[in-house]
Amino acid sequence: MSNAYTSPIPIKRTNLGHALASEWTKIKSVRSTVWTLSIFLILVIGIGLLAVANTQSDDYQDVPFTVPAFFGLMLGQICLITLGVLVTSSEYGTGMIRTTFTASPQRHRVLAAKALIFFAIAFVASAGSILLVGLMASGAHSGPEAGDIAWGGTVVKGGLYVSLLGVLALAVGSMLRHSAGAITTMLGVVLVPAILPGFLGIWESTQKLGEKMGDYNAINSLAAIFQIDGPDSSTGSSQLVLLIVITAAAVVGAFALLEKRDV
């Protein structure tokens, strides 16, 4: 009577923690992450500190100390969008996604891990850079001439907004599976709503649509978060909620398509 074979190698059931560890290893070991995050930090911190050096204390009477970071974020958000796309689409381009799904057949777990790891990295980088610029501005210009506007919320909201844009790009990259196509699509999402209101305002029937589009495009949303128009202006909460809804819908669509398609 033969005995059943028992492997001497301990077998553990895979879980989300293993997928997170795998995605963290992949995202930190590729050059695209280092380059895009480095450029992002240079833009936000570099332009921010340049603005700090060229402003006076009375320039902060009606705006928070983090407002210099806004100028760098207008460009830096493109870096996070690009990185978000590459996190998913690059594996499809190289064919490595087959190896990933062979090692982890539960595809939804892989995509969830990618989104969580990317969001954590993007939020730490963006919120950290905004905080640094705010600290430098408050240290250089704090005094009776500067205003006393709370700026902690701009750190969280600003970091959250650009990070969610990156997650939206990640979901678009997963759905399109093509880096150039996904990046172009996301650039359209960011740039077209900023340009189109100027044309929609020409006709009376489309003026209201143009105004709403102008209020909720990425650049004006960040401007609202950083209270560019003063402490009594919108704080960008409605714009942030809209982006959360759009990003959630895109992520749900990415999960749905992931299970229906072949690799």
CORURGI-V67351 format. One record per residue. SS is DSSP state (a for helix, b for strand, c for the rest). PHI is phi in degrees with one decimal (* if undefined). PSI is psi in whole degrees, -180 to 180 (none if undefined). Layout:
ss | phi | psi
SS | PHI | PSI
SS | PHI | PSI
//
This chain:
ss | phi | psi
c | * | 120
c | -86.0 | 146
c | -90.4 | 147
c | -67.9 | 143
c | -73.8 | 136
c | -121.7 | 122
c | -69.5 | 134
c | -72.6 | -13
c | -84.8 | 123
c | -63.9 | 135
c | -108.6 | 126
c | -117.0 | 141
c | -71.0 | 135
c | -74.5 | 153
c | -144.7 | -178
a | -62.9 | -31
a | -60.7 | -39
a | -66.3 | -41
a | -65.2 | -39
a | -63.2 | -43
a | -63.5 | -40
a | -65.0 | -46
a | -67.9 | -34
a | -64.5 | -41
a | -63.5 | -42
a | -68.6 | -46
a | -69.9 | -30
a | -86.1 | -11
a | -100.8 | -4
c | -98.9 | 149
a | -68.9 | -30
a | -60.2 | -36
a | -64.6 | -48
a | -62.2 | -46
a | -68.1 | -48
a | -67.2 | -41
a | -68.2 | -37
a | -63.4 | -45
a | -64.3 | -40
a | -58.7 | -48
a | -65.7 | -39
a | -62.7 | -42
a | -66.6 | -51
a | -68.9 | -51
a | -74.5 | -44
a | -63.1 | -51
a | -66.6 | -37
a | -61.9 | -47
a | -69.1 | -32
a | -64.5 | -40
a | -67.7 | -39
a | -59.8 | -43
a | -67.4 | -22
c | -109.5 | 19
c | -121.0 | 163
c | -114.3 | 168
a | -59.8 | -39
a | -71.8 | -10
a | -69.9 | -15
a | -106.2 | 21
c | -66.7 | -37
c | -116.6 | 3
c | -132.7 | 154
c | -72.8 | 163
c | -67.8 | -14
c | -84.4 | -4
a | -59.1 | -30
a | -60.4 | -27
a | -69.7 | -23
a | -58.8 | -40
a | -66.2 | -37
a | -74.2 | -33
a | -67.6 | -30
a | -58.6 | -35
a | -92.7 | -39
a | -63.9 | -27
a | -60.3 | -29
a | -63.9 | -34
a | -64.6 | -45
a | -68.9 | -35
a | -63.6 | -45
a | -62.1 | -45
a | -64.8 | -40
a | -59.5 | -42
a | -63.3 | -46
a | -66.0 | -28
a | -57.0 | -36
a | -102.1 | -48
a | -69.8 | -29
a | -63.7 | -34
a | -69.3 | -33
a | -70.0 | -37
a | -65.7 | -37
a | -90.3 | -12
c | 85.0 | 0
a | -68.3 | -15
a | -62.8 | -27
a | -63.5 | -43
a | -64.7 | -41
a | -61.3 | -46
a | -74.1 | -24
a | -69.9 | -42
a | -72.1 | -30
c | -134.8 | 85
c | -62.0 | -22
c | -79.4 | 94
a | -63.1 | -36
a | -61.2 | -31
a | -67.8 | -38
a | -64.7 | -48
a | -64.7 | -40
a | -61.6 | -42
a | -65.1 | -42
a | -59.5 | -47
a | -64.8 | -43
a | -67.1 | -45
a | -65.3 | -44
a | -62.9 | -45
a | -60.7 | -42
a | -61.6 | -46
a | -64.4 | -46
a | -64.3 | -42
a | -68.7 | -43
a | -61.8 | -44
a | -65.5 | -45
a | -74.0 | -50
a | -64.2 | -38
a | -64.4 | -41
a | -70.1 | -38
a | -64.4 | -43
a | -61.6 | -44
a | -61.2 | -45
a | -62.7 | -41
a | -63.1 | -41
a | -65.8 | -41
a | -65.1 | -41
a | -66.7 | -44
a | -68.0 | -34
a | -70.0 | -34
a | -85.2 | -28
a | -126.8 | 8
c | -68.1 | 144
c | 158.5 | -179
c | -63.8 | -25
c | -77.5 | -27
c | -82.5 | 154
c | -76.7 | 173
c | -116.9 | 54
c | -89.7 | 128
c | -62.9 | 135
c | -126.5 | 5
a | -63.3 | -36
a | -65.0 | -31
a | -68.5 | -30
a | -65.1 | -49
a | -69.5 | -49
a | -67.0 | -42
a | -63.2 | -45
a | -64.1 | -39
a | -67.2 | -40
a | -64.2 | -52
a | -70.4 | -29
a | -68.3 | -40
a | -66.2 | -35
a | -59.6 | -40
a | -65.8 | -40
a | -66.1 | -39
a | -59.3 | -43
a | -63.8 | -38
a | -61.5 | -44
a | -65.2 | -41
a | -64.0 | -40
a | -62.0 | -38
a | -67.9 | -37
a | -74.9 | -41
a | -84.8 | -29
c | 59.4 | 28
c | -144.6 | 119
a | -61.0 | -52
a | -62.6 | -43
a | -64.3 | -41
a | -69.8 | -41
a | -64.3 | -43
a | -61.7 | -43
a | -60.0 | -45
a | -70.1 | -35
a | -63.2 | -37
a | -64.3 | -40
a | -61.7 | -37
a | -82.8 | -44
a | -88.3 | -40
a | -60.5 | -46
a | -64.0 | -20
a | -82.5 | -25
a | -97.2 | -39
a | -61.5 | -36
a | -55.1 | -31
a | -62.5 | -32
a | -85.2 | -37
a | -67.2 | -25
c | -71.8 | -10
c | -68.9 | -38
c | -102.6 | 137
a | -62.9 | -35
a | -68.3 | -22
a | -112.6 | 8
a | -64.3 | -43
a | -64.2 | -40
a | -62.2 | -43
a | -62.6 | -39
a | -65.1 | -44
a | -64.4 | -42
a | -63.2 | -37
a | -66.3 | -37
a | -70.3 | -30
a | -110.4 | 6
c | -72.1 | 166
a | -61.0 | -42
a | -68.3 | -47
a | -69.3 | -29
a | -64.9 | -44
a | -65.0 | -37
a | -62.2 | -38
a | -67.7 | -41
a | -61.2 | -39
c | -89.9 | 9
c | 52.7 | 49
c | -59.9 | -33
c | -87.7 | 10
c | 112.8 | 168
c | -66.9 | -21
c | -90.9 | 1
c | -82.9 | 177
c | -61.0 | 143
c | -95.9 | 9
c | 80.9 | 10
a | -65.3 | -44
a | -65.5 | -37
a | -65.3 | -39
a | -67.4 | -41
a | -62.7 | -43
a | -60.7 | -42
a | -65.5 | -37
a | -60.7 | -44
a | -64.2 | -47
a | -63.5 | -43
a | -64.7 | -42
a | -61.4 | -42
a | -63.8 | -41
a | -65.9 | -40
a | -65.9 | -42
a | -60.7 | -43
a | -62.0 | -39
a | -64.8 | -41
a | -64.5 | -42
a | -63.9 | -44
a | -70.4 | -30
a | -60.7 | -37
a | -81.9 | -19
a | -92.6 | -20
c | -97.3 | 155
c | -78.7 | 162
c | -72.3 | none
//
